[in-house]
């Protein structure tokens, strides 16, 4: 049996080089990561508001898994086209 996604994707798609998202970067501004350079509104906690959230937030996955009666490994989060 062929491993998914190879059994549903075209060969040209499977042959593509996977996108490597920026991870764990430090510094104030990463325009190449499509992040907002402006300060967030004053809501109390402000650090990290210009960064994307975790790719697979474990706490949210556990809570959704409990809500839907499945295992956390059956929940995949998405946050856009990344």
Jmol script that loads the backbone (N, CA, C; Angstrom):
load data "model"
ATOM      1  N   UNK A   1       0.841  -1.189   0.000  1.00  0.00           N
ATOM      2  CA  UNK A   1       0.000   0.000   0.000  1.00  0.00           C
ATOM      3  C   UNK A   1       0.882   1.246   0.000  1.00  0.00           C
ATOM      4  N   UNK A   2       0.541   2.208  -0.817  1.00  0.00           N
ATOM      5  CA  UNK A   2       1.286   3.462  -0.901  1.00  0.00           C
ATOM      6  C   UNK A   2       0.923   4.368   0.267  1.00  0.00           C
ATOM      7  N   UNK A   3       1.925   5.037   0.804  1.00  0.00           N
ATOM      8  CA  UNK A   3       1.711   5.940   1.939  1.00  0.00           C
ATOM      9  C   UNK A   3       1.043   7.220   1.451  1.00  0.00           C
ATOM     10  N   UNK A   4       0.048   7.704   2.218  1.00  0.00           N
ATOM     11  CA  UNK A   4      -0.607   8.971   1.915  1.00  0.00           C
ATOM     12  C   UNK A   4       0.388  10.077   2.139  1.00  0.00           C
ATOM     13  N   UNK A   5       0.511  11.147   1.366  1.00  0.00           N
ATOM     14  CA  UNK A   5      -0.363  11.628   0.305  1.00  0.00           C
ATOM     15  C   UNK A   5       0.015  11.130  -1.086  1.00  0.00           C
ATOM     16  N   UNK A   6       1.033  10.301  -1.174  1.00  0.00           N
ATOM     17  CA  UNK A   6       1.460   9.844  -2.499  1.00  0.00           C
ATOM     18  C   UNK A   6       0.357   9.123  -3.261  1.00  0.00           C
ATOM     19  N   UNK A   7      -0.596   8.535  -2.559  1.00  0.00           N
ATOM     20  CA  UNK A   7      -1.638   7.801  -3.276  1.00  0.00           C
ATOM     21  C   UNK A   7      -2.774   8.690  -3.765  1.00  0.00           C
ATOM     22  N   UNK A   8      -2.769   9.985  -3.406  1.00  0.00           N
ATOM     23  CA  UNK A   8      -3.829  10.870  -3.900  1.00  0.00           C
ATOM     24  C   UNK A   8      -3.286  12.070  -4.673  1.00  0.00           C
ATOM     25  N   UNK A   9      -2.001  12.352  -4.540  1.00  0.00           N
ATOM     26  CA  UNK A   9      -1.422  13.531  -5.201  1.00  0.00           C
ATOM     27  C   UNK A   9      -0.769  13.147  -6.526  1.00  0.00           C
ATOM     28  N   UNK A  10      -0.777  14.091  -7.453  1.00  0.00           N
ATOM     29  CA  UNK A  10      -0.082  13.877  -8.723  1.00  0.00           C
ATOM     30  C   UNK A  10       1.416  13.753  -8.464  1.00  0.00           C
ATOM     31  N   UNK A  11       2.118  13.036  -9.322  1.00  0.00           N
ATOM     32  CA  UNK A  11       3.563  12.840  -9.172  1.00  0.00           C
ATOM     33  C   UNK A  11       4.308  14.169  -9.151  1.00  0.00           C
ATOM     34  N   UNK A  12       3.865  15.126  -9.950  1.00  0.00           N
ATOM     35  CA  UNK A  12       4.526  16.435  -9.998  1.00  0.00           C
ATOM     36  C   UNK A  12       4.399  17.158  -8.659  1.00  0.00           C
ATOM     37  N   UNK A  13       3.277  16.970  -7.985  1.00  0.00           N
ATOM     38  CA  UNK A  13       3.077  17.606  -6.678  1.00  0.00           C
ATOM     39  C   UNK A  13       3.940  16.925  -5.624  1.00  0.00           C
ATOM     40  N   UNK A  14       3.968  15.605  -5.633  1.00  0.00           N
ATOM     41  CA  UNK A  14       4.778  14.855  -4.672  1.00  0.00           C
ATOM     42  C   UNK A  14       6.258  15.194  -4.839  1.00  0.00           C
ATOM     43  N   UNK A  15       6.697  15.480  -6.058  1.00  0.00           N
ATOM     44  CA  UNK A  15       8.103  15.770  -6.330  1.00  0.00           C
ATOM     45  C   UNK A  15       8.525  17.177  -5.911  1.00  0.00           C
ATOM     46  N   UNK A  16       7.584  18.038  -5.563  1.00  0.00           N
ATOM     47  CA  UNK A  16       7.930  19.401  -5.157  1.00  0.00           C
ATOM     48  C   UNK A  16       8.749  19.408  -3.874  1.00  0.00           C
ATOM     49  N   UNK A  17       9.638  20.384  -3.750  1.00  0.00           N
ATOM     50  CA  UNK A  17      10.392  20.567  -2.516  1.00  0.00           C
ATOM     51  C   UNK A  17       9.470  21.193  -1.481  1.00  0.00           C
ATOM     52  N   UNK A  18       9.342  20.584  -0.298  1.00  0.00           N
ATOM     53  CA  UNK A  18       8.436  21.135   0.721  1.00  0.00           C
ATOM     54  C   UNK A  18       8.872  22.521   1.180  1.00  0.00           C
ATOM     55  N   UNK A  19       7.891  23.357   1.499  1.00  0.00           N
ATOM     56  CA  UNK A  19       8.153  24.682   2.042  1.00  0.00           C
ATOM     57  C   UNK A  19       8.680  24.540   3.457  1.00  0.00           C
ATOM     58  N   UNK A  20       9.690  25.294   3.780  1.00  0.00           N
ATOM     59  CA  UNK A  20      10.252  25.267   5.125  1.00  0.00           C
ATOM     60  C   UNK A  20       9.917  26.580   5.812  1.00  0.00           C
ATOM     61  N   UNK A  21       8.966  26.539   6.750  1.00  0.00           N
ATOM     62  CA  UNK A  21       8.553  27.749   7.460  1.00  0.00           C
ATOM     63  C   UNK A  21       9.629  28.187   8.439  1.00  0.00           C
ATOM     64  N   UNK A  22       9.722  29.498   8.628  1.00  0.00           N
ATOM     65  CA  UNK A  22      10.658  30.040   9.604  1.00  0.00           C
ATOM     66  C   UNK A  22      10.195  29.590  10.979  1.00  0.00           C
ATOM     67  N   UNK A  23      11.113  29.123  11.778  1.00  0.00           N
ATOM     68  CA  UNK A  23      10.743  28.696  13.116  1.00  0.00           C
ATOM     69  C   UNK A  23      11.768  29.132  14.140  1.00  0.00           C
ATOM     70  N   UNK A  24      11.302  29.530  15.291  1.00  0.00           N
ATOM     71  CA  UNK A  24      12.174  29.871  16.395  1.00  0.00           C
ATOM     72  C   UNK A  24      13.087  31.056  16.157  1.00  0.00           C
ATOM     73  N   UNK A  25      12.736  31.930  15.257  1.00  0.00           N
ATOM     74  CA  UNK A  25      13.582  33.080  14.966  1.00  0.00           C
ATOM     75  C   UNK A  25      13.529  34.088  16.106  1.00  0.00           C
ATOM     76  N   UNK A  26      14.624  34.778  16.292  1.00  0.00           N
ATOM     77  CA  UNK A  26      14.663  35.828  17.302  1.00  0.00           C
ATOM     78  C   UNK A  26      14.831  37.167  16.607  1.00  0.00           C
ATOM     79  N   UNK A  27      14.566  38.225  17.306  1.00  0.00           N
ATOM     80  CA  UNK A  27      14.668  39.551  16.724  1.00  0.00           C
ATOM     81  C   UNK A  27      13.314  40.222  16.701  1.00  0.00           C
ATOM     82  N   UNK A  28      13.302  41.454  16.289  1.00  0.00           N
ATOM     83  CA  UNK A  28      12.086  42.252  16.378  1.00  0.00           C
ATOM     84  C   UNK A  28      11.220  42.194  15.130  1.00  0.00           C
ATOM     85  N   UNK A  29      11.808  41.975  13.963  1.00  0.00           N
ATOM     86  CA  UNK A  29      11.052  42.148  12.732  1.00  0.00           C
ATOM     87  C   UNK A  29      11.452  41.105  11.699  1.00  0.00           C
ATOM     88  N   UNK A  30      10.474  40.424  11.140  1.00  0.00           N
ATOM     89  CA  UNK A  30      10.726  39.416  10.109  1.00  0.00           C
ATOM     90  C   UNK A  30       9.729  39.618   8.974  1.00  0.00           C
ATOM     91  N   UNK A  31       9.960  40.609   8.133  1.00  0.00           N
ATOM     92  CA  UNK A  31       9.026  40.882   7.044  1.00  0.00           C
ATOM     93  C   UNK A  31       8.947  39.728   6.058  1.00  0.00           C
ATOM     94  N   UNK A  32      10.053  38.979   5.911  1.00  0.00           N
ATOM     95  CA  UNK A  32      10.027  37.848   4.994  1.00  0.00           C
ATOM     96  C   UNK A  32       9.156  36.707   5.511  1.00  0.00           C
ATOM     97  N   UNK A  33       8.761  36.749   6.772  1.00  0.00           N
ATOM     98  CA  UNK A  33       7.877  35.733   7.346  1.00  0.00           C
ATOM     99  C   UNK A  33       6.429  36.221   7.362  1.00  0.00           C
ATOM    100  N   UNK A  34       6.160  37.318   6.651  1.00  0.00           N
ATOM    101  CA  UNK A  34       4.806  37.856   6.524  1.00  0.00           C
ATOM    102  C   UNK A  34       4.208  38.236   7.878  1.00  0.00           C
ATOM    103  N   UNK A  35       5.017  38.874   8.717  1.00  0.00           N
ATOM    104  CA  UNK A  35       4.562  39.288  10.040  1.00  0.00           C
ATOM    105  C   UNK A  35       4.311  40.783  10.064  1.00  0.00           C
ATOM    106  N   UNK A  36       3.475  41.201  10.965  1.00  0.00           N
ATOM    107  CA  UNK A  36       3.111  42.607  11.081  1.00  0.00           C
ATOM    108  C   UNK A  36       4.193  43.387  11.831  1.00  0.00           C
ATOM    109  N   UNK A  37       4.736  44.459  11.244  1.00  0.00           N
ATOM    110  CA  UNK A  37       5.786  45.222  11.909  1.00  0.00           C
ATOM    111  C   UNK A  37       5.271  46.268  12.890  1.00  0.00           C
ATOM    112  N   UNK A  38       3.970  46.518  12.930  1.00  0.00           N
ATOM    113  CA  UNK A  38       3.434  47.562  13.791  1.00  0.00           C
ATOM    114  C   UNK A  38       3.122  47.035  15.181  1.00  0.00           C
ATOM    115  N   UNK A  39       3.175  47.908  16.137  1.00  0.00           N
ATOM    116  CA  UNK A  39       2.890  47.530  17.520  1.00  0.00           C
ATOM    117  C   UNK A  39       1.424  47.119  17.665  1.00  0.00           C
ATOM    118  N   UNK A  40       1.144  46.145  18.532  1.00  0.00           N
ATOM    119  CA  UNK A  40      -0.244  45.741  18.754  1.00  0.00           C
ATOM    120  C   UNK A  40      -0.988  46.775  19.586  1.00  0.00           C
ATOM    121  N   UNK A  41      -2.297  46.739  19.562  1.00  0.00           N
ATOM    122  CA  UNK A  41      -3.061  47.666  20.404  1.00  0.00           C
ATOM    123  C   UNK A  41      -2.808  47.357  21.881  1.00  0.00           C
ATOM    124  N   UNK A  42      -2.961  48.345  22.749  1.00  0.00           N
ATOM    125  CA  UNK A  42      -2.674  48.129  24.173  1.00  0.00           C
ATOM    126  C   UNK A  42      -3.745  47.253  24.840  1.00  0.00           C
ATOM    127  N   UNK A  43      -3.479  45.969  24.909  1.00  0.00           N
ATOM    128  CA  UNK A  43      -4.431  45.026  25.494  1.00  0.00           C
ATOM    129  C   UNK A  43      -3.865  44.343  26.738  1.00  0.00           C
ATOM    130  N   UNK A  44      -2.803  44.844  27.268  1.00  0.00           N
ATOM    131  CA  UNK A  44      -2.165  44.179  28.399  1.00  0.00           C
ATOM    132  C   UNK A  44      -0.909  43.483  27.928  1.00  0.00           C
ATOM    133  N   UNK A  45      -1.003  42.197  27.677  1.00  0.00           N
ATOM    134  CA  UNK A  45       0.151  41.430  27.210  1.00  0.00           C
ATOM    135  C   UNK A  45       0.398  41.745  25.737  1.00  0.00           C
ATOM    136  N   UNK A  46       1.609  42.135  25.398  1.00  0.00           N
ATOM    137  CA  UNK A  46       1.876  42.549  24.021  1.00  0.00           C
ATOM    138  C   UNK A  46       2.968  41.743  23.344  1.00  0.00           C
ATOM    139  N   UNK A  47       3.789  41.001  24.074  1.00  0.00           N
ATOM    140  CA  UNK A  47       4.887  40.294  23.420  1.00  0.00           C
ATOM    141  C   UNK A  47       4.359  39.179  22.525  1.00  0.00           C
ATOM    142  N   UNK A  48       4.947  39.060  21.352  1.00  0.00           N
ATOM    143  CA  UNK A  48       4.590  37.991  20.439  1.00  0.00           C
ATOM    144  C   UNK A  48       3.376  38.216  19.559  1.00  0.00           C
ATOM    145  N   UNK A  49       2.709  39.344  19.655  1.00  0.00           N
ATOM    146  CA  UNK A  49       1.512  39.568  18.848  1.00  0.00           C
ATOM    147  C   UNK A  49       1.826  39.786  17.376  1.00  0.00           C
ATOM    148  N   UNK A  50       3.066  40.056  17.041  1.00  0.00           N
ATOM    149  CA  UNK A  50       3.423  40.235  15.640  1.00  0.00           C
ATOM    150  C   UNK A  50       3.910  38.931  15.016  1.00  0.00           C
ATOM    151  N   UNK A  51       3.795  37.825  15.723  1.00  0.00           N
ATOM    152  CA  UNK A  51       4.248  36.523  15.231  1.00  0.00           C
ATOM    153  C   UNK A  51       3.058  35.588  15.050  1.00  0.00           C
ATOM    154  N   UNK A  52       3.227  34.631  14.156  1.00  0.00           N
ATOM    155  CA  UNK A  52       2.199  33.615  13.979  1.00  0.00           C
ATOM    156  C   UNK A  52       2.155  32.722  15.215  1.00  0.00           C
ATOM    157  N   UNK A  53       1.000  32.135  15.518  1.00  0.00           N
ATOM    158  CA  UNK A  53       0.914  31.206  16.648  1.00  0.00           C
ATOM    159  C   UNK A  53       1.614  29.883  16.316  1.00  0.00           C
ATOM    160  N   UNK A  54       1.701  29.010  17.297  1.00  0.00           N
ATOM    161  CA  UNK A  54       2.314  27.692  17.093  1.00  0.00           C
ATOM    162  C   UNK A  54       1.608  26.957  15.955  1.00  0.00           C
ATOM    163  N   UNK A  55       2.372  26.170  15.205  1.00  0.00           N
ATOM    164  CA  UNK A  55       1.791  25.461  14.062  1.00  0.00           C
ATOM    165  C   UNK A  55       0.794  24.398  14.496  1.00  0.00           C
ATOM    166  N   UNK A  56       1.072  23.677  15.554  1.00  0.00           N
ATOM    167  CA  UNK A  56       0.179  22.643  16.070  1.00  0.00           C
ATOM    168  C   UNK A  56       0.049  22.832  17.582  1.00  0.00           C
ATOM    169  N   UNK A  57      -0.759  23.788  18.039  1.00  0.00           N
ATOM    170  CA  UNK A  57      -0.870  24.088  19.476  1.00  0.00           C
ATOM    171  C   UNK A  57      -1.438  22.898  20.253  1.00  0.00           C
ATOM    172  N   UNK A  58      -0.596  22.284  21.080  1.00  0.00           N
ATOM    173  CA  UNK A  58      -0.958  21.041  21.758  1.00  0.00           C
ATOM    174  C   UNK A  58      -2.172  21.183  22.668  1.00  0.00           C
ATOM    175  N   UNK A  59      -2.256  22.266  23.446  1.00  0.00           N
ATOM    176  CA  UNK A  59      -3.390  22.429  24.357  1.00  0.00           C
ATOM    177  C   UNK A  59      -4.706  22.503  23.579  1.00  0.00           C
ATOM    178  N   UNK A  60      -4.722  23.261  22.504  1.00  0.00           N
ATOM    179  CA  UNK A  60      -5.933  23.369  21.682  1.00  0.00           C
ATOM    180  C   UNK A  60      -6.277  22.032  21.039  1.00  0.00           C
ATOM    181  N   UNK A  61      -5.268  21.312  20.565  1.00  0.00           N
ATOM    182  CA  UNK A  61      -5.517  19.996  19.961  1.00  0.00           C
ATOM    183  C   UNK A  61      -6.122  19.033  20.976  1.00  0.00           C
ATOM    184  N   UNK A  62      -5.612  19.039  22.208  1.00  0.00           N
ATOM    185  CA  UNK A  62      -6.165  18.166  23.251  1.00  0.00           C
ATOM    186  C   UNK A  62      -7.617  18.529  23.557  1.00  0.00           C
ATOM    187  N   UNK A  63      -7.891  19.824  23.667  1.00  0.00           N
ATOM    188  CA  UNK A  63      -9.254  20.260  23.989  1.00  0.00           C
ATOM    189  C   UNK A  63     -10.234  19.931  22.862  1.00  0.00           C
ATOM    190  N   UNK A  64      -9.819  20.151  21.623  1.00  0.00           N
ATOM    191  CA  UNK A  64     -10.681  19.806  20.484  1.00  0.00           C
ATOM    192  C   UNK A  64     -10.892  18.295  20.390  1.00  0.00           C
ATOM    193  N   UNK A  65      -9.839  17.534  20.664  1.00  0.00           N
ATOM    194  CA  UNK A  65      -9.959  16.077  20.644  1.00  0.00           C
ATOM    195  C   UNK A  65     -10.979  15.616  21.679  1.00  0.00           C
ATOM    196  N   UNK A  66     -10.935  16.204  22.883  1.00  0.00           N
ATOM    197  CA  UNK A  66     -11.912  15.863  23.913  1.00  0.00           C
ATOM    198  C   UNK A  66     -13.324  16.247  23.500  1.00  0.00           C
ATOM    199  N   UNK A  67     -13.464  17.398  22.880  1.00  0.00           N
ATOM    200  CA  UNK A  67     -14.776  17.865  22.437  1.00  0.00           C
ATOM    201  C   UNK A  67     -15.388  16.934  21.393  1.00  0.00           C
ATOM    202  N   UNK A  68     -14.557  16.459  20.459  1.00  0.00           N
ATOM    203  CA  UNK A  68     -15.063  15.642  19.357  1.00  0.00           C
ATOM    204  C   UNK A  68     -14.883  14.140  19.562  1.00  0.00           C
ATOM    205  N   UNK A  69     -14.320  13.738  20.709  1.00  0.00           N
ATOM    206  CA  UNK A  69     -14.181  12.317  21.004  1.00  0.00           C
ATOM    207  C   UNK A  69     -13.185  11.582  20.135  1.00  0.00           C
ATOM    208  N   UNK A  70     -12.102  12.249  19.788  1.00  0.00           N
ATOM    209  CA  UNK A  70     -11.036  11.629  19.002  1.00  0.00           C
ATOM    210  C   UNK A  70      -9.715  11.852  19.730  1.00  0.00           C
ATOM    211  N   UNK A  71      -8.642  11.261  19.232  1.00  0.00           N
ATOM    212  CA  UNK A  71      -7.325  11.463  19.820  1.00  0.00           C
ATOM    213  C   UNK A  71      -6.687  12.746  19.314  1.00  0.00           C
ATOM    214  N   UNK A  72      -5.809  13.375  20.120  1.00  0.00           N
ATOM    215  CA  UNK A  72      -5.128  14.597  19.671  1.00  0.00           C
ATOM    216  C   UNK A  72      -4.347  14.403  18.372  1.00  0.00           C
ATOM    217  N   UNK A  73      -3.858  13.174  18.137  1.00  0.00           N
ATOM    218  CA  UNK A  73      -3.113  12.915  16.903  1.00  0.00           C
ATOM    219  C   UNK A  73      -4.023  12.873  15.674  1.00  0.00           C
ATOM    220  N   UNK A  74      -5.338  12.959  15.884  1.00  0.00           N
ATOM    221  CA  UNK A  74      -6.283  12.998  14.769  1.00  0.00           C
ATOM    222  C   UNK A  74      -6.736  14.421  14.448  1.00  0.00           C
ATOM    223  N   UNK A  75      -6.206  15.399  15.175  1.00  0.00           N
ATOM    224  CA  UNK A  75      -6.543  16.808  14.958  1.00  0.00           C
ATOM    225  C   UNK A  75      -5.351  17.490  14.301  1.00  0.00           C
ATOM    226  N   UNK A  76      -5.587  18.140  13.167  1.00  0.00           N
ATOM    227  CA  UNK A  76      -4.531  18.909  12.516  1.00  0.00           C
ATOM    228  C   UNK A  76      -5.008  20.344  12.398  1.00  0.00           C
ATOM    229  N   UNK A  77      -4.208  21.252  12.888  1.00  0.00           N
ATOM    230  CA  UNK A  77      -4.557  22.663  12.859  1.00  0.00           C
ATOM    231  C   UNK A  77      -4.067  23.284  11.556  1.00  0.00           C
ATOM    232  N   UNK A  78      -4.752  24.308  11.112  1.00  0.00           N
ATOM    233  CA  UNK A  78      -4.334  25.072   9.947  1.00  0.00           C
ATOM    234  C   UNK A  78      -4.441  26.549  10.253  1.00  0.00           C
ATOM    235  N   UNK A  79      -3.551  27.334   9.702  1.00  0.00           N
ATOM    236  CA  UNK A  79      -3.577  28.769   9.978  1.00  0.00           C
ATOM    237  C   UNK A  79      -3.329  29.579   8.713  1.00  0.00           C
ATOM    238  N   UNK A  80      -3.697  29.042   7.612  1.00  0.00           N
ATOM    239  CA  UNK A  80      -3.501  29.762   6.362  1.00  0.00           C
ATOM    240  C   UNK A  80      -2.865  28.862   5.320  1.00  0.00           C
ATOM    241  N   UNK A  81      -2.269  29.466   4.320  1.00  0.00           N
ATOM    242  CA  UNK A  81      -1.712  28.718   3.198  1.00  0.00           C
ATOM    243  C   UNK A  81      -0.320  28.193   3.459  1.00  0.00           C
ATOM    244  N   UNK A  82       0.215  28.422   4.635  1.00  0.00           N
ATOM    245  CA  UNK A  82       1.560  27.968   4.963  1.00  0.00           C
ATOM    246  C   UNK A  82       1.556  26.475   4.983  1.00  0.00           C
TER     247      UNK A  82
END
end "model"
wireframe off; spacefill off
backbone 0.3
color backbone group
